[in-house]
Amino acid sequence: MSEPAKDAAQARPVTEVAVGVLVQPDGRYLLAQRPEGKPYAGYWEFPGGKLEKGESVEAALARELHEELGIDVKACHRWHTLEHDYPHAYVRLYFCKVTDWTGEPHGREGQALAWQALPASVEPLLPATIPVLEWLAAE
């Protein structure tokens, strides 16, 4: 990010978000489609949500994935952090690799889900999702 963009972004409140990169043993990963009524409705992203006051990234991720997907996280670790300046919000995204969970992910908020292999076959992708696919490809 350029210095002027960084200065402008710092003037906006930062929304902290825990994001789950669910990865199966065969390397496939889960994407969710943003539902109607939300910014970027119809775009595909990794599931997750905002941290609540005083909540750790891991606790927020476990809560959000249970609420959104109906799963219980058993093993995850912080992987990458990325800041992105969307028109509606400046976000700090804490991407966590989730390698073990109980339950079968399903869209509890009516969102479509898709297990994907690289390269992703669904589109459009939310802009902050694209670097994550590059990180997965580099492993």
N, C-alpha and C positions, 0 to 999 in steps of 0.2 A: 504494500500500500504506500502511495506517495505521501510525503510529509503533509501537504495541504489537506489531503483526504483524511489522513490520520488525525490532524487537528480538528477537522470538521466532525469526524466520527466521535472524537472524545467529548465534544460538546453535547452529544446525544446520550441519553441513558443507555447502559449496556444491559441487554437481556441475556441472562445466562441460561443455557440450554444443555441438558444431558441427552446424548444421542446414542442409540444402540445399533451397532453393526453386528447383527446376528449372522454368524458364519457356521455353516454345516461342515462336517468332516470332508465332504467332497469339494469344498470351496465355494459353494453357492451361498449367496447372501440375500437378505430379505429387504425389499423396498415396499413402501406404503404410498398410496396415492392420497394427496391432500383432499379432504372432503369439501363439498360446496359450502360457501359461507366463510371460508378462511382465505387469507391472502394466498395467492398462487394456487387456488383450487384446481385440481386436476393434475398438478405436477407431482412427480415421484420423488420420494425422499427416504432417508433412513428414519425409523420411528424414534420418538422421544418427546421431550417436553421441557417446560421451564422449571428451573429450580425454585422451590419455595424458600422463604426467609429461614436461614439457619440450617437448611438441608444440604447434605453432601451430594456430590455428583452421583455417587453410587446409589444412595437412597432415592434420589429423584428418578434415576433411571429405572430402578426396580419398581417404583410406584407407577411411573408412566407406562412401562411395558405391560404391567398387570392391567392397568386401566384401558389401554389401547388394544392390546393383543391377547389378554387373558392368560399370560404366561408368568411363571415365577422364575426369576433369574437365579441361577445356581453358581455360575462362574463368569466374571467379567473383569476386564482391566482397562484402565485409561490408556488410550492409544495415541491420539493426536488432539490438539486444540487448534481451532481455526476461528478467526473473527471475520464476519462478513457484514457489509453495509447494504441492507435491503432498503427500498424506499419506505417501508412501513416500520422497520426496526433495525437497530444495530445489534447484532447478536454475537455472543461468544459461545461457540459450540464445542462441547467436550465430547469427543467421539470415543466411545468405549467398545472394545471388541467383546461380544457376548458369545461364549463358546459352549455354555451348558445352561439349559433351562428345562423346566417341566411344563407340560401342557403343549397343545398344538396351537401356534399363532393363528388367530382369526381376527378379522376387523370388527372390534366391538363398537366402533363408532360409525359403522357403515362404510369404512374405507376399503378399497380394493388392496390386496396384497399380492406380491409376486416374488417367488424365489428366482434369482437371476444368476447367470454365470457371466464372466467378462467376455465381450463387452455387453453392457446392459441392452436389452431389447425393448424396454419400455421407454416412452418419452411423452412429454418433455420432462427433463430432469431439473429439479430445483438447483439453482446455480451453485450453492455450497455443497451439493452432492457430488459434483464432478471431480473435485480434488480427491475425495475419498476413493473413488473408483481408480484413480491414478495410483493412490497408495496401495490399494489391494493388488493392482497389476504389478507393482514393483516388488512385491514380496515373493 
